[in-house]
Amino acid sequence: MALLTTNYLTPTGREEAWRFTPLNRLGGLHDSSVAIGKEKSLMLSGHAPKGVAFNRLSRELVSSQSHSEDVIVQRVQAESEDVAILDISANSEIAEIIHLKRLLSGSNGVELSLVKISIGENSRATVLVENSGRVTLGEDIEIYVAPGAELTFISLQEWESESIYAARHHAMVDRDATFNSITVTIGGSLVRILPTVEFLAPNASAELLGVYFATEGQHFEHRIHVEHGVPRAKSRVNFKGALAGDGAHTVWIGDVFIRSAAEGTDTYELNRNLLLSNGARADSVPNLEIETGEIVGAGHASTTGRFDDEQLFYLMSRGIKIDDARRLVVRGFFAEIISKIADENVQERLMTRIDDELTRAGA
């Protein structure tokens, strides 16, 4: 294991990008005091379908196409020894889901993971990243969607309770291309994810969906950034969260920037939070910055509240016990997004995990 020596501008917590994050719980990912392990845990699960290749290359042989102000992402880009590369060739129709999984050997060390996913022109595919185990992990996933392609990217955070995960999931979407993402966070001690989109050419679209369920002491933070810098691009953001237990804390930041050149932009972002007990806190901050009036539409909404008493009363009036009624309401709250994952086994596994967390929280 090597001690990091590169100097970075360590955040203090007073910066806007870090004001909600408990820095003392980041396991040293944000400063220069942590030793980095050699383990590389992300692997292709099963065989590679025709038209799909997964390799690892030395970082020096792969150039980064995007810049980030986030100090953890900067460290990942500068200090990862190699890059995991998933390449989907042009004119491919990949019917089966491409699974990437964490294969952990039980190491308690810190890992930096640099990943590049690219899909060629006029191709269709779904990539599912399944994260589990006990880790302290900083990661940068850079995604390129070529002209005319369509990629669905699903990221599951099912970490053990002690885990720390800080990552950027950055998509660059080219002309006439479509990027869909689903982010699910239901495990870990501290999870901080930056789902970001950059449109490279006109007539591109992106849909960012997400669900998170935080229980006692967990901190889950999702900071969305959508950059509209070209004409006639469309974006939709919809994240839902539930919280139960003392000290459960979620943060959702939705930043959409419409630059002066981005005429014809169509964008909307939504965040809804369901508080299931006292002692939980949800921070939700949607932001729009618009530099041109020549747009199709731009809007945002955010709500935070408790159970709908009418829904509970309706279910209980039909003989359903209150604990079961609450569970059904939570399942229905998340089902809109989880049902979009094209794997019924994964859907049911996630719902079962949510049920278990709900039971443990006593909510």
C-alpha positions as CSV (number, residue, x, y, z in Angstrom):
1,M,0.0,0.0,0.0
2,A,1.3,3.5,-0.9
3,L,0.7,6.7,1.1
4,L,-0.8,9.5,-1.0
5,T,1.6,12.4,-1.3
6,T,-0.1,14.6,-3.9
7,N,-1.3,17.9,-2.6
8,Y,-4.9,18.8,-3.1
9,L,-7.1,21.7,-1.9
10,T,-8.7,19.8,1.0
11,P,-12.3,21.0,1.6
12,T,-13.1,22.6,5.0
13,G,-16.9,22.1,4.9
14,R,-17.5,25.9,4.3
15,E,-17.5,25.4,0.6
16,E,-21.0,25.2,-1.1
17,A,-20.2,21.8,-2.6
18,W,-19.2,20.4,0.8
19,R,-21.5,22.2,3.3
20,F,-23.8,19.3,3.9
21,T,-21.1,16.6,3.9
22,P,-19.7,15.3,7.2
23,L,-16.0,15.4,6.2
24,N,-14.9,13.4,9.3
25,R,-16.9,10.4,8.0
26,L,-15.2,10.3,4.5
27,G,-12.5,7.9,5.7
28,G,-9.7,10.2,4.4
29,L,-10.8,10.1,0.7
30,H,-10.8,13.9,0.6
31,D,-7.4,14.6,2.2
32,S,-3.8,13.2,1.9
33,S,-3.8,11.0,5.0
34,V,-5.1,7.7,3.6
35,A,-3.3,4.7,2.3
36,I,-4.5,3.3,-1.0
37,G,-4.8,-0.4,-1.5
38,K,-3.9,-2.3,-4.7
39,E,-7.2,-4.2,-4.9
40,K,-9.4,-3.6,-8.0
41,S,-12.8,-4.9,-7.2
42,L,-14.9,-4.0,-10.2
43,M,-15.2,-6.9,-12.7
44,L,-17.4,-8.0,-15.5
45,S,-19.9,-10.6,-14.2
46,G,-20.3,-13.6,-16.5
47,H,-19.4,-13.6,-20.2
48,A,-19.1,-10.6,-22.5
49,P,-21.9,-10.5,-25.1
50,K,-20.9,-10.1,-28.7
51,G,-20.0,-6.5,-29.3
52,V,-18.9,-5.9,-25.7
53,A,-15.3,-5.8,-24.4
54,F,-14.1,-5.3,-20.8
55,N,-10.4,-4.6,-20.1
56,R,-8.0,-2.8,-17.8
57,L,-5.4,-0.5,-19.0
58,S,-2.7,1.6,-17.3
59,R,-4.0,5.1,-16.5
60,E,-1.1,6.6,-18.5
61,L,-2.5,5.1,-21.7
62,V,-6.0,6.5,-21.3
63,S,-6.9,10.2,-21.4
64,S,-9.7,11.8,-19.4
65,Q,-12.3,13.6,-21.4
66,S,-13.8,15.6,-18.6
67,H,-12.7,17.8,-15.7
68,S,-14.2,17.9,-12.2
69,E,-13.8,20.4,-9.4
70,D,-14.5,17.7,-6.9
71,V,-11.3,16.8,-4.9
72,I,-12.1,13.1,-4.6
73,V,-12.7,12.8,-8.4
74,Q,-9.5,14.7,-9.0
75,R,-7.6,12.2,-6.8
76,V,-9.2,9.2,-8.6
77,Q,-8.2,10.6,-12.0
78,A,-4.6,11.4,-10.9
79,E,-3.8,8.4,-8.7
80,S,-5.7,5.4,-10.0
81,E,-3.1,2.9,-11.3
82,D,-5.4,1.6,-14.1
83,V,-8.7,2.2,-15.8
84,A,-11.5,-0.3,-16.1
85,I,-12.8,0.1,-19.7
86,L,-16.2,-1.2,-20.9
87,D,-16.6,-0.7,-24.7
88,I,-19.8,-1.4,-26.6
89,S,-19.2,-1.4,-30.3
90,A,-21.1,0.6,-32.9
91,N,-24.4,-0.7,-34.4
92,S,-24.9,-3.3,-31.6
93,E,-28.2,-4.3,-30.1
94,I,-27.3,-5.9,-26.7
95,A,-30.4,-7.6,-25.5
96,E,-29.0,-8.9,-22.2
97,I,-28.0,-6.6,-19.3
98,I,-24.2,-6.1,-19.0
99,H,-23.4,-6.8,-15.3
100,L,-20.5,-5.2,-13.5
101,K,-20.0,-6.3,-9.9
102,R,-17.7,-5.7,-7.0
103,L,-15.6,-8.7,-6.1
104,L,-14.2,-7.9,-2.7
105,S,-11.7,-10.0,-0.8
106,G,-12.5,-8.5,2.6
107,S,-9.8,-5.9,2.5
108,N,-10.4,-2.9,4.8
109,G,-8.1,-0.7,2.7
110,V,-9.1,2.2,0.5
111,E,-9.7,1.9,-3.2
112,L,-9.7,4.4,-6.0
113,S,-11.6,3.2,-9.1
114,L,-11.5,4.9,-12.5
115,V,-14.0,3.5,-15.0
116,K,-14.8,4.4,-18.6
117,I,-17.9,3.2,-20.4
118,S,-18.5,4.0,-24.1
119,I,-21.2,2.9,-26.4
120,G,-20.7,3.3,-30.2
121,E,-23.0,4.9,-32.7
122,N,-26.5,3.6,-33.2
123,S,-26.1,1.0,-30.5
124,R,-28.5,0.0,-27.6
125,A,-27.5,-1.5,-24.3
126,T,-28.1,-1.6,-20.5
127,V,-25.2,-1.6,-18.0
128,L,-25.9,-2.6,-14.4
129,V,-23.3,-1.9,-11.7
130,E,-23.9,-3.8,-8.5
131,N,-22.1,-2.4,-5.5
132,S,-22.0,-4.4,-2.2
133,G,-19.6,-5.4,0.5
134,R,-17.6,-3.3,3.0
135,V,-15.5,-0.6,1.4
136,T,-14.0,2.8,1.5
137,L,-14.1,3.7,-2.2
138,G,-13.6,6.8,-4.3
139,E,-14.7,6.4,-7.9
140,D,-15.1,8.2,-11.2
141,I,-17.3,6.6,-13.9
142,E,-17.1,8.5,-17.2
143,I,-19.7,7.5,-19.8
144,Y,-19.7,8.4,-23.5
145,V,-22.9,7.9,-25.5
146,A,-22.1,8.2,-29.2
147,P,-24.4,9.8,-31.9
148,G,-27.7,7.9,-32.3
149,A,-26.9,5.5,-29.4
150,E,-29.1,4.7,-26.3
151,L,-27.6,3.6,-23.0
152,T,-29.3,2.8,-19.8
153,F,-26.9,2.9,-16.8
154,I,-28.1,1.4,-13.5
155,S,-26.0,1.9,-10.3
156,L,-27.0,0.0,-7.1
157,Q,-25.6,0.9,-3.7
158,E,-26.3,-2.1,-1.5
159,W,-23.2,-1.6,0.7
160,E,-22.7,-2.9,4.2
161,S,-23.4,-0.5,7.0
162,E,-19.8,0.6,7.6
163,S,-19.1,1.4,3.9
164,I,-18.0,4.8,2.5
165,Y,-18.6,5.6,-1.2
166,A,-17.9,8.9,-2.9
167,A,-18.2,9.0,-6.7
168,R,-19.0,10.9,-9.8
169,H,-21.1,9.3,-12.5
170,H,-20.5,11.6,-15.5
171,A,-22.3,11.1,-18.9
172,M,-21.3,12.9,-22.1
173,V,-24.2,12.6,-24.6
174,D,-23.7,13.2,-28.3
175,R,-26.0,14.1,-31.1
176,D,-29.3,12.3,-31.3
177,A,-28.2,10.1,-28.4
178,T,-30.2,9.0,-25.3
179,F,-28.8,8.4,-21.8
180,N,-31.0,7.0,-19.1
181,S,-29.8,6.4,-15.6
182,I,-31.2,4.8,-12.4
183,T,-29.4,5.3,-9.1
184,V,-30.4,3.3,-6.1
185,T,-28.9,3.9,-2.7
186,I,-30.0,1.7,0.2
187,G,-26.8,0.8,2.0
188,G,-23.6,2.3,3.5
189,S,-22.6,4.7,6.3
190,L,-21.9,7.6,4.0
191,V,-22.7,7.7,0.3
192,R,-22.0,10.8,-1.8
193,I,-22.7,10.5,-5.5
194,L,-22.5,13.2,-8.3
195,P,-24.7,12.1,-11.2
196,T,-23.8,14.6,-13.9
197,V,-24.7,15.1,-17.6
198,E,-23.0,17.1,-20.3
199,F,-24.7,17.4,-23.7
200,L,-22.2,17.5,-26.6
201,A,-24.5,18.1,-29.6
202,P,-28.1,19.0,-30.4
203,N,-31.1,16.6,-30.1
204,A,-29.7,14.6,-27.3
205,S,-31.7,13.6,-24.2
206,A,-31.1,12.3,-20.7
207,E,-33.3,11.0,-17.9
208,L,-31.9,10.7,-14.4
209,L,-33.9,8.6,-12.0
210,G,-33.1,7.7,-8.4
211,V,-34.3,6.3,-5.1
212,Y,-32.6,6.3,-1.7
213,F,-33.7,5.0,1.7
214,A,-31.6,6.2,4.7
215,T,-32.0,4.8,8.2
216,E,-30.4,5.6,11.6
217,G,-27.1,7.4,11.3
218,Q,-26.8,7.1,7.5
219,H,-25.8,10.0,5.3
220,F,-26.8,9.8,1.6
221,E,-26.0,12.7,-0.7
222,H,-26.9,13.0,-4.4
223,R,-25.7,16.1,-6.2
224,I,-27.1,16.2,-9.8
225,H,-25.6,18.6,-12.4
226,V,-27.1,18.8,-15.9
227,E,-25.2,21.1,-18.3
228,H,-27.3,22.3,-21.3
229,G,-24.7,24.0,-23.5
230,V,-26.1,23.0,-27.0
231,P,-29.5,23.6,-28.7
232,R,-32.5,21.3,-28.5
233,A,-31.5,18.9,-25.7
234,K,-34.0,17.4,-23.3
235,S,-33.4,16.4,-19.7
236,R,-35.6,14.9,-16.9
237,V,-34.6,14.3,-13.3
238,N,-36.7,12.4,-10.8
239,F,-35.3,11.3,-7.4
240,K,-37.3,9.9,-4.5
241,G,-36.1,9.4,-1.0
242,A,-37.4,8.0,2.3
243,L,-35.9,8.4,5.8
244,A,-36.4,6.6,9.1
245,G,-34.5,6.7,12.3
246,D,-32.6,9.2,14.4
247,G,-29.8,10.9,12.5
248,A,-30.8,9.7,9.1
249,H,-29.8,12.5,6.7
250,T,-30.3,12.8,3.0
251,V,-29.1,15.6,0.7
252,W,-30.4,16.2,-2.8
253,I,-29.0,19.0,-4.9
254,G,-30.3,19.5,-8.4
255,D,-28.4,21.9,-10.6
256,V,-29.5,22.5,-14.2
257,F,-27.6,25.1,-16.2
258,I,-29.0,26.4,-19.5
259,R,-26.3,28.3,-21.4
260,S,-26.9,31.1,-23.8
261,A,-26.3,28.7,-26.8
262,A,-28.8,26.2,-25.6
263,E,-31.9,27.4,-27.4
264,G,-34.8,24.9,-27.5
265,T,-33.9,23.3,-24.2
266,D,-36.6,21.3,-22.4
267,T,-35.8,20.4,-18.8
268,Y,-37.6,19.5,-15.6
269,E,-36.3,18.2,-12.2
270,L,-38.3,16.7,-9.3
271,N,-37.3,15.5,-5.8
272,R,-39.7,14.0,-3.3
273,N,-38.9,12.9,0.3
274,L,-40.9,10.9,2.7
275,L,-40.1,11.2,6.4
276,L,-41.1,8.1,8.3
277,S,-40.0,9.0,11.8
278,N,-38.8,11.8,14.0
279,G,-35.1,12.6,14.1
280,A,-34.6,12.3,10.3
281,R,-33.6,15.2,8.1
282,A,-33.9,15.7,4.3
283,D,-32.3,18.7,2.6
284,S,-33.5,19.3,-1.0
285,V,-32.2,22.2,-3.1
286,P,-33.3,22.4,-6.8
287,N,-31.5,25.1,-8.8
288,L,-32.0,26.5,-12.3
289,E,-29.7,28.9,-14.1
290,I,-31.0,30.1,-17.4
291,E,-29.0,32.3,-19.8
292,T,-31.5,32.3,-22.8
293,G,-35.2,32.9,-23.0
294,E,-35.5,30.8,-26.2
295,I,-36.4,27.5,-24.5
296,V,-39.2,25.0,-24.7
297,G,-39.6,24.7,-20.9
298,A,-37.7,24.6,-17.6
299,G,-39.0,23.8,-14.2
300,H,-38.4,22.1,-10.9
301,A,-40.2,21.0,-7.8
302,S,-39.3,19.6,-4.4
303,T,-41.5,18.2,-1.6
304,T,-40.8,16.8,1.8
305,G,-43.5,15.4,4.1
306,R,-44.8,12.5,6.2
307,F,-47.1,9.6,5.3
308,D,-50.3,10.5,3.6
309,D,-52.9,9.7,6.3
310,E,-55.6,9.2,3.7
311,Q,-53.6,6.4,2.0
312,L,-53.1,4.7,5.4
313,F,-56.7,5.1,6.3
314,Y,-57.8,3.6,3.0
315,L,-55.6,0.5,3.4
316,M,-56.5,0.0,7.1
317,S,-60.2,0.3,6.3
318,R,-59.8,-2.8,4.2
319,G,-58.4,-4.8,7.1
320,I,-54.6,-4.2,6.5
321,K,-52.6,-3.7,9.7
322,I,-50.9,-0.4,10.1
323,D,-47.3,-1.8,9.8
324,D,-48.3,-3.6,6.5
325,A,-50.1,-0.5,5.3
326,R,-47.0,1.7,5.9
327,R,-44.9,-0.9,4.0
328,L,-47.2,-0.9,1.1
329,V,-47.2,2.9,0.9
330,V,-43.3,2.9,0.9
331,R,-43.3,0.2,-1.8
332,G,-45.7,2.2,-3.9
333,F,-43.6,5.3,-3.4
334,F,-40.5,3.6,-4.8
335,A,-42.1,1.3,-7.4
336,E,-42.4,4.0,-10.1
337,I,-38.6,4.1,-10.4
338,I,-37.5,0.6,-9.4
339,S,-40.0,-1.0,-11.8
340,K,-37.9,0.6,-14.6
341,I,-35.0,-1.8,-13.9
342,A,-35.4,-4.5,-16.5
343,D,-34.6,-7.4,-14.1
344,E,-37.4,-8.7,-11.9
345,N,-35.0,-10.5,-9.6
346,V,-33.1,-7.2,-9.0
347,Q,-36.4,-5.4,-8.5
348,E,-37.6,-7.8,-5.8
349,R,-34.2,-7.9,-4.1
350,L,-34.2,-4.1,-3.8
351,M,-37.8,-4.1,-2.5
352,T,-37.0,-6.8,0.1
353,R,-34.0,-4.8,1.2
354,I,-36.2,-1.8,1.7
355,D,-38.7,-3.9,3.6
356,D,-35.9,-5.1,5.9
357,E,-34.6,-1.6,6.5
358,L,-38.1,-0.4,7.2
359,T,-38.6,-3.2,9.8
360,R,-35.2,-2.6,11.5
361,A,-36.0,1.1,11.7
362,G,-39.3,0.4,13.3
363,A,-41.1,2.8,11.0
